[in-house]
Amino acid sequence: SLEILAFDEAFLRLEREHPKAAAVVRLRFYAGLSVEETAAALSVSPRTVNREWTFARAWLHGTLGA
């Protein structure tokens, strides 16, 4: 559907502009990892994962809403 294509395009842009946030989205959304699992996989703190996750969701929402 068009929504899936729009999300994919937005995600690719997020990867280019904010790779750390995109890595969190990839692990949380696509792989289904928890905050703690994502933090361990990326060698960062759970707080960093939460910050990047919040940023990425807001960024994607703003991009897709535009």
mmCIF file of the N, C-alpha and C atoms, coordinates in Angstrom:
data_MODEL
# 
_entry.id   MODEL 
# 
loop_
_atom_site.group_PDB 
_atom_site.id 
_atom_site.type_symbol 
_atom_site.label_atom_id 
_atom_site.label_alt_id 
_atom_site.label_comp_id 
_atom_site.label_asym_id 
_atom_site.label_entity_id 
_atom_site.label_seq_id 
_atom_site.pdbx_PDB_ins_code 
_atom_site.Cartn_x 
_atom_site.Cartn_y 
_atom_site.Cartn_z 
_atom_site.occupancy 
_atom_site.B_iso_or_equiv 
_atom_site.pdbx_formal_charge 
_atom_site.auth_seq_id 
_atom_site.auth_comp_id 
_atom_site.auth_asym_id 
_atom_site.auth_atom_id 
_atom_site.pdbx_PDB_model_num 
ATOM 1   N N  . SER A 1 1  ? 0.834  -1.188 0.000  1.00 0.00 ? 1  SER A N  1 
ATOM 2   C CA . SER A 1 1  ? 0.000  0.000  0.000  1.00 0.00 ? 1  SER A CA 1 
ATOM 3   C C  . SER A 1 1  ? 0.880  1.253  0.000  1.00 0.00 ? 1  SER A C  1 
ATOM 4   N N  . LEU A 1 2  ? 0.267  2.358  -0.255 1.00 0.00 ? 2  LEU A N  1 
ATOM 5   C CA . LEU A 1 2  ? 0.995  3.627  -0.286 1.00 0.00 ? 2  LEU A CA 1 
ATOM 6   C C  . LEU A 1 2  ? 1.574  3.998  1.079  1.00 0.00 ? 2  LEU A C  1 
ATOM 7   N N  . GLU A 1 3  ? 0.882  3.617  2.139  1.00 0.00 ? 3  GLU A N  1 
ATOM 8   C CA . GLU A 1 3  ? 1.368  3.931  3.487  1.00 0.00 ? 3  GLU A CA 1 
ATOM 9   C C  . GLU A 1 3  ? 2.674  3.196  3.790  1.00 0.00 ? 3  GLU A C  1 
ATOM 10  N N  . ILE A 1 4  ? 2.774  1.955  3.359  1.00 0.00 ? 4  ILE A N  1 
ATOM 11  C CA . ILE A 1 4  ? 3.994  1.180  3.584  1.00 0.00 ? 4  ILE A CA 1 
ATOM 12  C C  . ILE A 1 4  ? 5.144  1.776  2.797  1.00 0.00 ? 4  ILE A C  1 
ATOM 13  N N  . LEU A 1 5  ? 4.882  2.159  1.563  1.00 0.00 ? 5  LEU A N  1 
ATOM 14  C CA . LEU A 1 5  ? 5.924  2.791  0.745  1.00 0.00 ? 5  LEU A CA 1 
ATOM 15  C C  . LEU A 1 5  ? 6.370  4.114  1.342  1.00 0.00 ? 5  LEU A C  1 
ATOM 16  N N  . ALA A 1 6  ? 5.423  4.891  1.848  1.00 0.00 ? 6  ALA A N  1 
ATOM 17  C CA . ALA A 1 6  ? 5.758  6.173  2.470  1.00 0.00 ? 6  ALA A CA 1 
ATOM 18  C C  . ALA A 1 6  ? 6.606  5.951  3.716  1.00 0.00 ? 6  ALA A C  1 
ATOM 19  N N  . PHE A 1 7  ? 6.242  4.940  4.519  1.00 0.00 ? 7  PHE A N  1 
ATOM 20  C CA . PHE A 1 7  ? 7.028  4.654  5.716  1.00 0.00 ? 7  PHE A CA 1 
ATOM 21  C C  . PHE A 1 7  ? 8.436  4.210  5.329  1.00 0.00 ? 7  PHE A C  1 
ATOM 22  N N  . ASP A 1 8  ? 8.549  3.343  4.332  1.00 0.00 ? 8  ASP A N  1 
ATOM 23  C CA . ASP A 1 8  ? 9.860  2.872  3.903  1.00 0.00 ? 8  ASP A CA 1 
ATOM 24  C C  . ASP A 1 8  ? 10.732 4.028  3.430  1.00 0.00 ? 8  ASP A C  1 
ATOM 25  N N  . GLU A 1 9  ? 10.160 4.926  2.669  1.00 0.00 ? 9  GLU A N  1 
ATOM 26  C CA . GLU A 1 9  ? 10.910 6.090  2.192  1.00 0.00 ? 9  GLU A CA 1 
ATOM 27  C C  . GLU A 1 9  ? 11.353 6.970  3.364  1.00 0.00 ? 9  GLU A C  1 
ATOM 28  N N  . ALA A 1 10 ? 10.446 7.174  4.316  1.00 0.00 ? 10 ALA A N  1 
ATOM 29  C CA . ALA A 1 10 ? 10.781 7.981  5.493  1.00 0.00 ? 10 ALA A CA 1 
ATOM 30  C C  . ALA A 1 10 ? 11.865 7.294  6.320  1.00 0.00 ? 10 ALA A C  1 
ATOM 31  N N  . PHE A 1 11 ? 11.773 5.974  6.453  1.00 0.00 ? 11 PHE A N  1 
ATOM 32  C CA . PHE A 1 11 ? 12.778 5.251  7.225  1.00 0.00 ? 11 PHE A CA 1 
ATOM 33  C C  . PHE A 1 11 ? 14.150 5.328  6.552  1.00 0.00 ? 11 PHE A C  1 
ATOM 34  N N  . LEU A 1 12 ? 14.192 5.220  5.241  1.00 0.00 ? 12 LEU A N  1 
ATOM 35  C CA . LEU A 1 12 ? 15.466 5.340  4.526  1.00 0.00 ? 12 LEU A CA 1 
ATOM 36  C C  . LEU A 1 12 ? 16.076 6.731  4.727  1.00 0.00 ? 12 LEU A C  1 
ATOM 37  N N  . ARG A 1 13 ? 15.227 7.739  4.747  1.00 0.00 ? 13 ARG A N  1 
ATOM 38  C CA . ARG A 1 13 ? 15.712 9.104  5.012  1.00 0.00 ? 13 ARG A CA 1 
ATOM 39  C C  . ARG A 1 13 ? 16.230 9.214  6.441  1.00 0.00 ? 13 ARG A C  1 
ATOM 40  N N  . LEU A 1 14 ? 15.523 8.608  7.383  1.00 0.00 ? 14 LEU A N  1 
ATOM 41  C CA . LEU A 1 14 ? 15.977 8.598  8.778  1.00 0.00 ? 14 LEU A CA 1 
ATOM 42  C C  . LEU A 1 14 ? 17.338 7.918  8.886  1.00 0.00 ? 14 LEU A C  1 
ATOM 43  N N  . GLU A 1 15 ? 17.536 6.816  8.164  1.00 0.00 ? 15 GLU A N  1 
ATOM 44  C CA . GLU A 1 15 ? 18.829 6.136  8.172  1.00 0.00 ? 15 GLU A CA 1 
ATOM 45  C C  . GLU A 1 15 ? 19.958 7.041  7.692  1.00 0.00 ? 15 GLU A C  1 
ATOM 46  N N  . ARG A 1 16 ? 19.689 7.828  6.669  1.00 0.00 ? 16 ARG A N  1 
ATOM 47  C CA . ARG A 1 16 ? 20.712 8.731  6.139  1.00 0.00 ? 16 ARG A CA 1 
ATOM 48  C C  . ARG A 1 16 ? 21.001 9.881  7.098  1.00 0.00 ? 16 ARG A C  1 
ATOM 49  N N  . GLU A 1 17 ? 19.948 10.457 7.667  1.00 0.00 ? 17 GLU A N  1 
ATOM 50  C CA . GLU A 1 17 ? 20.096 11.661 8.477  1.00 0.00 ? 17 GLU A CA 1 
ATOM 51  C C  . GLU A 1 17 ? 20.387 11.390 9.948  1.00 0.00 ? 17 GLU A C  1 
ATOM 52  N N  . HIS A 1 18 ? 19.881 10.284 10.462 1.00 0.00 ? 18 HIS A N  1 
ATOM 53  C CA . HIS A 1 18 ? 20.023 9.962  11.893 1.00 0.00 ? 18 HIS A CA 1 
ATOM 54  C C  . HIS A 1 18 ? 20.240 8.451  12.049 1.00 0.00 ? 18 HIS A C  1 
ATOM 55  N N  . PRO A 1 19 ? 21.426 7.973  11.702 1.00 0.00 ? 19 PRO A N  1 
ATOM 56  C CA . PRO A 1 19 ? 21.661 6.522  11.708 1.00 0.00 ? 19 PRO A CA 1 
ATOM 57  C C  . PRO A 1 19 ? 21.498 5.848  13.071 1.00 0.00 ? 19 PRO A C  1 
ATOM 58  N N  . LYS A 1 20 ? 21.823 6.526  14.152 1.00 0.00 ? 20 LYS A N  1 
ATOM 59  C CA . LYS A 1 20 ? 21.667 5.913  15.476 1.00 0.00 ? 20 LYS A CA 1 
ATOM 60  C C  . LYS A 1 20 ? 20.190 5.684  15.800 1.00 0.00 ? 20 LYS A C  1 
ATOM 61  N N  . ALA A 1 21 ? 19.367 6.663  15.490 1.00 0.00 ? 21 ALA A N  1 
ATOM 62  C CA . ALA A 1 21 ? 17.934 6.518  15.725 1.00 0.00 ? 21 ALA A CA 1 
ATOM 63  C C  . ALA A 1 21 ? 17.368 5.417  14.833 1.00 0.00 ? 21 ALA A C  1 
ATOM 64  N N  . ALA A 1 22 ? 17.828 5.334  13.601 1.00 0.00 ? 22 ALA A N  1 
ATOM 65  C CA . ALA A 1 22 ? 17.359 4.300  12.679 1.00 0.00 ? 22 ALA A CA 1 
ATOM 66  C C  . ALA A 1 22 ? 17.746 2.908  13.169 1.00 0.00 ? 22 ALA A C  1 
ATOM 67  N N  . ALA A 1 23 ? 18.927 2.786  13.759 1.00 0.00 ? 23 ALA A N  1 
ATOM 68  C CA . ALA A 1 23 ? 19.353 1.496  14.300 1.00 0.00 ? 23 ALA A CA 1 
ATOM 69  C C  . ALA A 1 23 ? 18.424 1.056  15.423 1.00 0.00 ? 23 ALA A C  1 
ATOM 70  N N  . VAL A 1 24 ? 18.015 1.989  16.245 1.00 0.00 ? 24 VAL A N  1 
ATOM 71  C CA . VAL A 1 24 ? 17.077 1.676  17.329 1.00 0.00 ? 24 VAL A CA 1 
ATOM 72  C C  . VAL A 1 24 ? 15.734 1.249  16.753 1.00 0.00 ? 24 VAL A C  1 
ATOM 73  N N  . VAL A 1 25 ? 15.242 1.953  15.755 1.00 0.00 ? 25 VAL A N  1 
ATOM 74  C CA . VAL A 1 25 ? 13.968 1.584  15.125 1.00 0.00 ? 25 VAL A CA 1 
ATOM 75  C C  . VAL A 1 25 ? 14.070 0.185  14.525 1.00 0.00 ? 25 VAL A C  1 
ATOM 76  N N  . ARG A 1 26 ? 15.170 -0.087 13.850 1.00 0.00 ? 26 ARG A N  1 
ATOM 77  C CA . ARG A 1 26 ? 15.360 -1.395 13.216 1.00 0.00 ? 26 ARG A CA 1 
ATOM 78  C C  . ARG A 1 26 ? 15.259 -2.517 14.249 1.00 0.00 ? 26 ARG A C  1 
ATOM 79  N N  . LEU A 1 27 ? 15.918 -2.331 15.388 1.00 0.00 ? 27 LEU A N  1 
ATOM 80  C CA . LEU A 1 27 ? 15.917 -3.379 16.406 1.00 0.00 ? 27 LEU A CA 1 
ATOM 81  C C  . LEU A 1 27 ? 14.610 -3.445 17.192 1.00 0.00 ? 27 LEU A C  1 
ATOM 82  N N  . ARG A 1 28 ? 14.047 -2.293 17.509 1.00 0.00 ? 28 ARG A N  1 
ATOM 83  C CA . ARG A 1 28 ? 12.806 -2.275 18.300 1.00 0.00 ? 28 ARG A CA 1 
ATOM 84  C C  . ARG A 1 28 ? 11.590 -2.653 17.449 1.00 0.00 ? 28 ARG A C  1 
ATOM 85  N N  . PHE A 1 29 ? 11.445 -2.031 16.286 1.00 0.00 ? 29 PHE A N  1 
ATOM 86  C CA . PHE A 1 29 ? 10.249 -2.210 15.464 1.00 0.00 ? 29 PHE A CA 1 
ATOM 87  C C  . PHE A 1 29 ? 10.322 -3.484 14.627 1.00 0.00 ? 29 PHE A C  1 
ATOM 88  N N  . TYR A 1 30 ? 11.395 -3.642 13.892 1.00 0.00 ? 30 TYR A N  1 
ATOM 89  C CA . TYR A 1 30 ? 11.500 -4.778 12.975 1.00 0.00 ? 30 TYR A CA 1 
ATOM 90  C C  . TYR A 1 30 ? 11.889 -6.078 13.679 1.00 0.00 ? 30 TYR A C  1 
ATOM 91  N N  . ALA A 1 31 ? 12.840 -6.007 14.603 1.00 0.00 ? 31 ALA A N  1 
ATOM 92  C CA . ALA A 1 31 ? 13.299 -7.222 15.279 1.00 0.00 ? 31 ALA A CA 1 
ATOM 93  C C  . ALA A 1 31 ? 12.511 -7.525 16.551 1.00 0.00 ? 31 ALA A C  1 
ATOM 94  N N  . GLY A 1 32 ? 11.769 -6.547 17.061 1.00 0.00 ? 32 GLY A N  1 
ATOM 95  C CA . GLY A 1 32 ? 10.943 -6.762 18.241 1.00 0.00 ? 32 GLY A CA 1 
ATOM 96  C C  . GLY A 1 32 ? 11.707 -6.851 19.547 1.00 0.00 ? 32 GLY A C  1 
ATOM 97  N N  . LEU A 1 33 ? 12.905 -6.257 19.588 1.00 0.00 ? 33 LEU A N  1 
ATOM 98  C CA . LEU A 1 33 ? 13.696 -6.309 20.815 1.00 0.00 ? 33 LEU A CA 1 
ATOM 99  C C  . LEU A 1 33 ? 13.171 -5.323 21.861 1.00 0.00 ? 33 LEU A C  1 
ATOM 100 N N  . SER A 1 34 ? 13.405 -5.650 23.101 1.00 0.00 ? 34 SER A N  1 
ATOM 101 C CA . SER A 1 34 ? 13.047 -4.740 24.198 1.00 0.00 ? 34 SER A CA 1 
ATOM 102 C C  . SER A 1 34 ? 14.071 -3.611 24.261 1.00 0.00 ? 34 SER A C  1 
ATOM 103 N N  . VAL A 1 35 ? 13.800 -2.655 25.112 1.00 0.00 ? 35 VAL A N  1 
ATOM 104 C CA . VAL A 1 35 ? 14.740 -1.556 25.312 1.00 0.00 ? 35 VAL A CA 1 
ATOM 105 C C  . VAL A 1 35 ? 16.077 -2.109 25.802 1.00 0.00 ? 35 VAL A C  1 
ATOM 106 N N  . GLU A 1 36 ? 16.021 -3.007 26.767 1.00 0.00 ? 36 GLU A N  1 
ATOM 107 C CA . GLU A 1 36 ? 17.244 -3.571 27.336 1.00 0.00 ? 36 GLU A CA 1 
ATOM 108 C C  . GLU A 1 36 ? 18.022 -4.382 26.297 1.00 0.00 ? 36 GLU A C  1 
ATOM 109 N N  . GLU A 1 37 ? 17.326 -5.178 25.493 1.00 0.00 ? 37 GLU A N  1 
ATOM 110 C CA . GLU A 1 37 ? 17.979 -5.975 24.453 1.00 0.00 ? 37 GLU A CA 1 
ATOM 111 C C  . GLU A 1 37 ? 18.609 -5.070 23.383 1.00 0.00 ? 37 GLU A C  1 
ATOM 112 N N  . THR A 1 38 ? 17.890 -4.014 23.028 1.00 0.00 ? 38 THR A N  1 
ATOM 113 C CA . THR A 1 38 ? 18.409 -3.071 22.044 1.00 0.00 ? 38 THR A CA 1 
ATOM 114 C C  . THR A 1 38 ? 19.647 -2.373 22.576 1.00 0.00 ? 38 THR A C  1 
ATOM 115 N N  . ALA A 1 39 ? 19.610 -1.969 23.837 1.00 0.00 ? 39 ALA A N  1 
ATOM 116 C CA . ALA A 1 39 ? 20.770 -1.320 24.457 1.00 0.00 ? 39 ALA A CA 1 
ATOM 117 C C  . ALA A 1 39 ? 21.979 -2.242 24.435 1.00 0.00 ? 39 ALA A C  1 
ATOM 118 N N  . ALA A 1 40 ? 21.774 -3.501 24.758 1.00 0.00 ? 40 ALA A N  1 
ATOM 119 C CA . ALA A 1 40 ? 22.881 -4.454 24.755 1.00 0.00 ? 40 ALA A CA 1 
ATOM 120 C C  . ALA A 1 40 ? 23.420 -4.660 23.338 1.00 0.00 ? 40 ALA A C  1 
ATOM 121 N N  . ALA A 1 41 ? 22.537 -4.762 22.366 1.00 0.00 ? 41 ALA A N  1 
ATOM 122 C CA . ALA A 1 41 ? 22.957 -4.984 20.978 1.00 0.00 ? 41 ALA A CA 1 
ATOM 123 C C  . ALA A 1 41 ? 23.751 -3.806 20.425 1.00 0.00 ? 41 ALA A C  1 
ATOM 124 N N  . LEU A 1 42 ? 23.400 -2.599 20.863 1.00 0.00 ? 42 LEU A N  1 
ATOM 125 C CA . LEU A 1 42 ? 24.068 -1.397 20.359 1.00 0.00 ? 42 LEU A CA 1 
ATOM 126 C C  . LEU A 1 42 ? 25.171 -0.892 21.291 1.00 0.00 ? 42 LEU A C  1 
ATOM 127 N N  . SER A 1 43 ? 25.358 -1.563 22.410 1.00 0.00 ? 43 SER A N  1 
ATOM 128 C CA . SER A 1 43 ? 26.353 -1.160 23.415 1.00 0.00 ? 43 SER A CA 1 
ATOM 129 C C  . SER A 1 43 ? 26.140 0.274  23.896 1.00 0.00 ? 43 SER A C  1 
ATOM 130 N N  . VAL A 1 44 ? 24.883 0.576  24.217 1.00 0.00 ? 44 VAL A N  1 
ATOM 131 C CA . VAL A 1 44 ? 24.510 1.877  24.772 1.00 0.00 ? 44 VAL A CA 1 
ATOM 132 C C  . VAL A 1 44 ? 23.621 1.629  25.982 1.00 0.00 ? 44 VAL A C  1 
ATOM 133 N N  . SER A 1 45 ? 23.286 2.690  26.689 1.00 0.00 ? 45 SER A N  1 
ATOM 134 C CA . SER A 1 45 ? 22.424 2.546  27.860 1.00 0.00 ? 45 SER A CA 1 
ATOM 135 C C  . SER A 1 45 ? 20.958 2.469  27.435 1.00 0.00 ? 45 SER A C  1 
ATOM 136 N N  . PRO A 1 46 ? 20.116 1.869  28.284 1.00 0.00 ? 46 PRO A N  1 
ATOM 137 C CA . PRO A 1 46 ? 18.671 1.875  27.995 1.00 0.00 ? 46 PRO A CA 1 
ATOM 138 C C  . PRO A 1 46 ? 18.122 3.299  27.872 1.00 0.00 ? 46 PRO A C  1 
ATOM 139 N N  . ARG A 1 47 ? 18.685 4.222  28.619 1.00 0.00 ? 47 ARG A N  1 
ATOM 140 C CA . ARG A 1 47 ? 18.234 5.617  28.529 1.00 0.00 ? 47 ARG A CA 1 
ATOM 141 C C  . ARG A 1 47 ? 18.499 6.188  27.135 1.00 0.00 ? 47 ARG A C  1 
ATOM 142 N N  . THR A 1 48 ? 19.650 5.855  26.554 1.00 0.00 ? 48 THR A N  1 
ATOM 143 C CA . THR A 1 48 ? 19.968 6.300  25.199 1.00 0.00 ? 48 THR A CA 1 
ATOM 144 C C  . THR A 1 48 ? 18.991 5.693  24.202 1.00 0.00 ? 48 THR A C  1 
ATOM 145 N N  . VAL A 1 49 ? 18.680 4.419  24.385 1.00 0.00 ? 49 VAL A N  1 
ATOM 146 C CA . VAL A 1 49 ? 17.708 3.765  23.500 1.00 0.00 ? 49 VAL A CA 1 
ATOM 147 C C  . VAL A 1 49 ? 16.363 4.479  23.592 1.00 0.00 ? 49 VAL A C  1 
ATOM 148 N N  . ASN A 1 50 ? 15.910 4.756  24.807 1.00 0.00 ? 50 ASN A N  1 
ATOM 149 C CA . ASN A 1 50 ? 14.627 5.454  24.971 1.00 0.00 ? 50 ASN A CA 1 
ATOM 150 C C  . ASN A 1 50 ? 14.647 6.825  24.313 1.00 0.00 ? 50 ASN A C  1 
ATOM 151 N N  . ARG A 1 51 ? 15.743 7.547  24.447 1.00 0.00 ? 51 ARG A N  1 
ATOM 152 C CA . ARG A 1 51 ? 15.849 8.878  23.838 1.00 0.00 ? 51 ARG A CA 1 
ATOM 153 C C  . ARG A 1 51 ? 15.806 8.785  22.314 1.00 0.00 ? 51 ARG A C  1 
ATOM 154 N N  . GLU A 1 52 ? 16.578 7.864  21.740 1.00 0.00 ? 52 GLU A N  1 
ATOM 155 C CA . GLU A 1 52 ? 16.599 7.695  20.280 1.00 0.00 ? 52 GLU A CA 1 
ATOM 156 C C  . GLU A 1 52 ? 15.257 7.190  19.763 1.00 0.00 ? 52 GLU A C  1 
ATOM 157 N N  . TRP A 1 53 ? 14.611 6.300  20.496 1.00 0.00 ? 53 TRP A N  1 
ATOM 158 C CA . TRP A 1 53 ? 13.308 5.749  20.124 1.00 0.00 ? 53 TRP A CA 1 
ATOM 159 C C  . TRP A 1 53 ? 12.245 6.858  20.114 1.00 0.00 ? 53 TRP A C  1 
ATOM 160 N N  . THR A 1 54 ? 12.257 7.685  21.143 1.00 0.00 ? 54 THR A N  1 
ATOM 161 C CA . THR A 1 54 ? 11.314 8.795  21.209 1.00 0.00 ? 54 THR A CA 1 
ATOM 162 C C  . THR A 1 54 ? 11.552 9.774  20.067 1.00 0.00 ? 54 THR A C  1 
ATOM 163 N N  . PHE A 1 55 ? 12.823 10.113 19.830 1.00 0.00 ? 55 PHE A N  1 
ATOM 164 C CA . PHE A 1 55 ? 13.159 11.008 18.737 1.00 0.00 ? 55 PHE A CA 1 
ATOM 165 C C  . PHE A 1 55 ? 12.717 10.433 17.393 1.00 0.00 ? 55 PHE A C  1 
ATOM 166 N N  . ALA A 1 56 ? 13.052 9.162  17.152 1.00 0.00 ? 56 ALA A N  1 
ATOM 167 C CA . ALA A 1 56 ? 12.733 8.538  15.863 1.00 0.00 ? 56 ALA A CA 1 
ATOM 168 C C  . ALA A 1 56 ? 11.235 8.485  15.620 1.00 0.00 ? 56 ALA A C  1 
ATOM 169 N N  . ARG A 1 57 ? 10.465 8.135  16.632 1.00 0.00 ? 57 ARG A N  1 
ATOM 170 C CA . ARG A 1 57 ? 9.001  8.088  16.469 1.00 0.00 ? 57 ARG A CA 1 
ATOM 171 C C  . ARG A 1 57 ? 8.452  9.468  16.135 1.00 0.00 ? 57 ARG A C  1 
ATOM 172 N N  . ALA A 1 58 ? 8.923  10.499 16.840 1.00 0.00 ? 58 ALA A N  1 
ATOM 173 C CA . ALA A 1 58 ? 8.463  11.863 16.571 1.00 0.00 ? 58 ALA A CA 1 
ATOM 174 C C  . ALA A 1 58 ? 8.895  12.310 15.179 1.00 0.00 ? 58 ALA A C  1 
ATOM 175 N N  . TRP A 1 59 ? 10.125 12.007 14.811 1.00 0.00 ? 59 TRP A N  1 
ATOM 176 C CA . TRP A 1 59 ? 10.655 12.389 13.495 1.00 0.00 ? 59 TRP A CA 1 
ATOM 177 C C  . TRP A 1 59 ? 9.857  11.715 12.391 1.00 0.00 ? 59 TRP A C  1 
ATOM 178 N N  . LEU A 1 60 ? 9.617  10.415 12.524 1.00 0.00 ? 60 LEU A N  1 
ATOM 179 C CA . LEU A 1 60 ? 8.846  9.695  11.507 1.00 0.00 ? 60 LEU A CA 1 
ATOM 180 C C  . LEU A 1 60 ? 7.412  10.205 11.438 1.00 0.00 ? 60 LEU A C  1 
ATOM 181 N N  . HIS A 1 61 ? 6.818  10.450 12.581 1.00 0.00 ? 61 HIS A N  1 
ATOM 182 C CA . HIS A 1 61 ? 5.453  10.979 12.596 1.00 0.00 ? 61 HIS A CA 1 
ATOM 183 C C  . HIS A 1 61 ? 5.387  12.330 11.898 1.00 0.00 ? 61 HIS A C  1 
ATOM 184 N N  . GLY A 1 62 ? 6.338  13.190 12.210 1.00 0.00 ? 62 GLY A N  1 
ATOM 185 C CA . GLY A 1 62 ? 6.371  14.502 11.561 1.00 0.00 ? 62 GLY A CA 1 
ATOM 186 C C  . GLY A 1 62 ? 6.619  14.407 10.068 1.00 0.00 ? 62 GLY A C  1 
ATOM 187 N N  . THR A 1 63 ? 7.490  13.500 9.661  1.00 0.00 ? 63 THR A N  1 
ATOM 188 C CA . THR A 1 63 ? 7.799  13.322 8.252  1.00 0.00 ? 63 THR A CA 1 
ATOM 189 C C  . THR A 1 63 ? 6.612  12.733 7.504  1.00 0.00 ? 63 THR A C  1 
ATOM 190 N N  . LEU A 1 64 ? 5.974  11.755 8.089  1.00 0.00 ? 64 LEU A N  1 
ATOM 191 C CA . LEU A 1 64 ? 4.839  11.113 7.418  1.00 0.00 ? 64 LEU A CA 1 
ATOM 192 C C  . LEU A 1 64 ? 3.594  11.987 7.443  1.00 0.00 ? 64 LEU A C  1 
ATOM 193 N N  . GLY A 1 65 ? 3.520  12.866 8.435  1.00 0.00 ? 65 GLY A N  1 
ATOM 194 C CA . GLY A 1 65 ? 2.360  13.763 8.503  1.00 0.00 ? 65 GLY A CA 1 
ATOM 195 C C  . GLY A 1 65 ? 2.465  14.946 7.585  1.00 0.00 ? 65 GLY A C  1 
ATOM 196 N N  . ALA A 1 66 ? 3.667  15.214 7.070  1.00 0.00 ? 66 ALA A N  1 
ATOM 197 C CA . ALA A 1 66 ? 3.892  16.384 6.223  1.00 0.00 ? 66 ALA A CA 1 
ATOM 198 C C  . ALA A 1 66 ? 3.333  16.207 4.827  1.00 0.00 ? 66 ALA A C  1 
# 
